[in-house]
Amino acid sequence: MQKNKFYSKVIAGTMTWGSWGKGFSKSEMIEVMNHCVNVGITTFDHADIYGGYTTEEDFGKAFVEAGISRENIQLISKCGIQLDADARPNRVKHYQYDAEYIVWSAEQSLKKLRTDYLDLLLLHRPSPLMRPDAVAEAIVKLKDQGKVRAFGVSNFLSSQIALIETETPIAANQIEFSLTHNGPMYDGTLDDALVNKRMVMSYSPLGSFFREKDEVYKRVSRAMEPMLPKYGATEDQLLLAWVMRHPSKVYPVVGTTTKPRISAAIEATKIEMELTDWFVLLEAAQGHEVP
């Protein structure tokens, strides 16, 4: 299993770097990429579907001109979701996890990202039809060929992980986890990560706080107010610090593309949130004290 020390504590999510968001030019992508590395964010999270199967290629073209050594960064990608997109027409959205497809998809990601290997390949979402033996066949082949260094999953429950692990070990699980989406603390997902020493990454680590000005937002905002000067932090830094306070050592995947917020995200790793402050925020998010 690849040791977690190889990944930066905050991971750069690339979903909105291309046509699904900012639509960065090559030079803009190079600039953001270099800024991430310069502040200490060296791990980049991809998926084949981002940008309708185009963002990996855009990133790869920028990477070869960015002047960044491949040995100094880590590349994560995901496969398995089949979208109906211009680059890959499909009759219906579905999941595909036969051995041949997993190998082909990983090789496509390598080609587009302009790299010889992925540090981590994830199955993007669980499929009712996935077969552990087929998954294992693909992963063994990719690892033996040096094309994938570690294997994991995304959005899997602990029971679904156990299913795949009947045939092959899983090093990581990428899930949605935040102060306002804290279910993984109670459904066994984070327990599984602790018990099995499994790397856990959190996408959307800021949750709904900046998206929905509802009662939850009001409660959390009021609870945060005295903490901002106490920690010398911004709201988004406190939300990240809350996520990282969990003993499973969650790696937040941040989707911001602005330099100041990228820098602020890595600074959040220095915040040591006090136990009672952590529970004050949890109570505010849930709207009631813990049982």
N, C-alpha and C positions, 0 to 999 in steps of 0.2 A: 504494500500500500504506500502511495506517495505521501510523504510527511507534509503536514499542513504548513510547516515553516516556509515552504517554497512559494506560497501564495501571499500576496499583500493582504494586510488585515482589512482593508477596504478594497472592494473590487469594482472596476469600472464596467457598468452595463452599457452595451453599445446599441440597444434596440432602437433608440431614437436618433442615432447618428446619421442614418441614411434617409431613405424616402418615407419611412414611417414617422419622421419627426423633423429634425433640423435640415435635412438634405444637404449635409456638409459637402463642400468641394474637396478635392484632394488636399489642397493646401490647408484648409480649415481642419480637416481630419488629422493631418500631420501635426498641426499646432496643438490640438487638444490632446492627442496621443503623447506628445513630448511633455506637455504640462503635467499630465498624469504621472508619467515616469519620474519627472523632476521632483515632484512632491512626495513620491513614495508609493504611488498606486501603480503597481506593475502587472496586475492580473486583469485581463480583459475578457468579459463574458459575452459570448455570441450564441446565436442559434441559426441553423440553416434558413429558417423561415423569415428572419428579420428583413424588412424591406421587400417582402415578397420574393425571397431568395436572392437578394442583390447586395445586402449590406456587407456580408463577408467579403465579397469581391472588391467592393469599394475600400474596405479597410485594408485588404491585402495590397492593393495598388498603392495606397498611402504608406503602408508599413515599409515597403521596399525602398522608399525614398526618404524615410523619416530619420535614418541614421541611428536607429536603435538596434542593439544586438539582440538576436533571438534568445540568447542564453539569459538575458536580463529581464525578460518578460515571461508571463505565463498566459497561454491561450486556452480558453474553455469554449466548447461548442456543444450544441444539442442537436438531436435528430429525432425523427419519428412522426412529427406532425406533417400531414399532407394537406396543404392549402390549395384552393383554386386561385392561382395567380398567373399573371402573364408569362412569367418565366417557367411555370410548371402547371399547366391546366389539369384540374382534377374535377371529376363529376360531383364529388361530395367531400367535405372535410372529413378526414379519417386519420387513423394511426397505422403505421406499418413498421413491423419489427421482425421480419424474417431476416435470417443471417445475411443473405446476399444484399438486402437493402441497407442494413446497418453499415456493412463494409463499404458499399458504394457511396452512401451518404457521407461517411467519415472521409473517404478519399476526395469527394467533391469539396468538402470544407477545407481540406489540406491544400487543394489546388487553388481555391479562391483566396485563402488567407496567405498564400505564398509561404508555406512552411512545410517542413518534413514530418512534423509530429504535433499532436495536440497534447497538452499537459493533462487535460481531463475531457472526456466525452461523456455526455449525459443523455439518457433517454428522456425526452422532453415532458411527456405525460404518460401515465399508465394506460394501457389498452386492455380491454376485456379479453382480447384474443392473443395477448403476448405469451410466448412459450419460453420458459427459462432456458431450455436446451438450445433453442435457436439464438437467443441473446448471448449465451455463453460461447457458442461456436464462433460468433462474430467477434466477440471481445478477445477471445484467445488468439484468433488470427491476427487482429489488429495489434495486440500487444507483442506477439511473436515477431511481427514485421517492424516493430518500433514506431508504428504510426500513432499509437495511443499509449500514453504512459499510465493513466489511471482511468477508472470507469466509475460512473455514478448515475444518479437518476435525478429527476426533478418532479416535484408535485406528487410524490409517492407517499402513501401511508405506510406505517411500519409493517402491516400485513403484506402489502404488495412488495416491499423490500425483501421480506422473508421468503416470498415466492421466488424471486429472482435469485436469492442467495442459496437456494437449493442446488444451484448449478455454478454460480460464480460470485465472488465477493463484490460488495459495493462500497466504495470509498467515501462517497459524498451524496448528499441530498440537498437540492436547492428548492426552497419552499417560499411561500408568501408568509412573512412573519413581521409584525410590527406592534407597537403599543395598541393600535386600534384594530389589529387583526391578530389577536393573541391566542387563538384556538390551538395552535400547535403545542402550546405548553400543557394542554389538557387532553389532547387526543392520542398521546403516546409518541408523537413524532420527535419531539426534542428529547424525551426519555430514551428513545431508540438511539439517538445520536450519542448520548452520554454513555449508555450501556455498551455500545459497540464501538466507541471511539471513532465515530463517523463524522467527517467534516460536514457542517451544515451552513449553507448560504441562505441569505434572506433577500429576495427581491421585493421591491416596494417597501423598503424598511421605514419609510416615513408614514406609511399607511394613508389614511384618508384625511390627515390633519390639514393639509394645505389645499385639499380638493373640495371638502364639504364643510361649509360654515354652519354646522348643525349644533345640537345640544352637546354632543360629545366634544366637538371642537371648543365650545365655550367652557366646558368643565376642565378640559386638559389645559387650555390657555390660561385659565385662572390659576390652576395648580402650578403651572410652569413659571408664572410671573415672578415669584420670589427666588426661583432657582436661577434665573438668567444672570443676575449680578453675582449670585453666590458662586457659580461655576465660571463666570465670565464667558458664557456661551450663548449661542443663538438657539432658537427653537429647534431647527433641524439638527443641530449638534446634540441637543439633549435627547431627541428622539432616537438618534443613532446610538448614543451612550446607553440608553435604556435597553435597546436590543442587545448590545454587546455585553451588558451586565449579566445576561443569562449564563449559567455555568457550562452550557454546551459550546460556548465560545463562538457565537454566530459571526459569520463574515457577511456584512451588509453589501449588497450589490446596488450601487448608487447609479441612478440614471441621469443625473444632472450633467449638462454639457458646458456650463459656465465656469470659467477658471476660478473665481472667488469661492464658489460653492464646492468645487472639487477640492480646493485647498482646505476649506473648512471641514469637509468630510473626514479627511485624514487627521486633522487636528482633534476631532472628536474621540479618537482612540486614546487620547491622553486624559480624558475625563474619567475620574473614579467616582461614580455615582453612589451616594450613601444608600444604605439599605432602606431606611425609612422613606427617602425621596423616591426610590424605585416603586415602593408600594403606594405612595401618595399618587403617583402618576397612573398606576394600574387601577386604583380605586376611581380616579377621575374618568378613565376610559370606560370602565365597566358600569359606572354609575351607582356602585354600592361597595361597601367594605367587603374584604375577603371573608369567606365563611368562617 
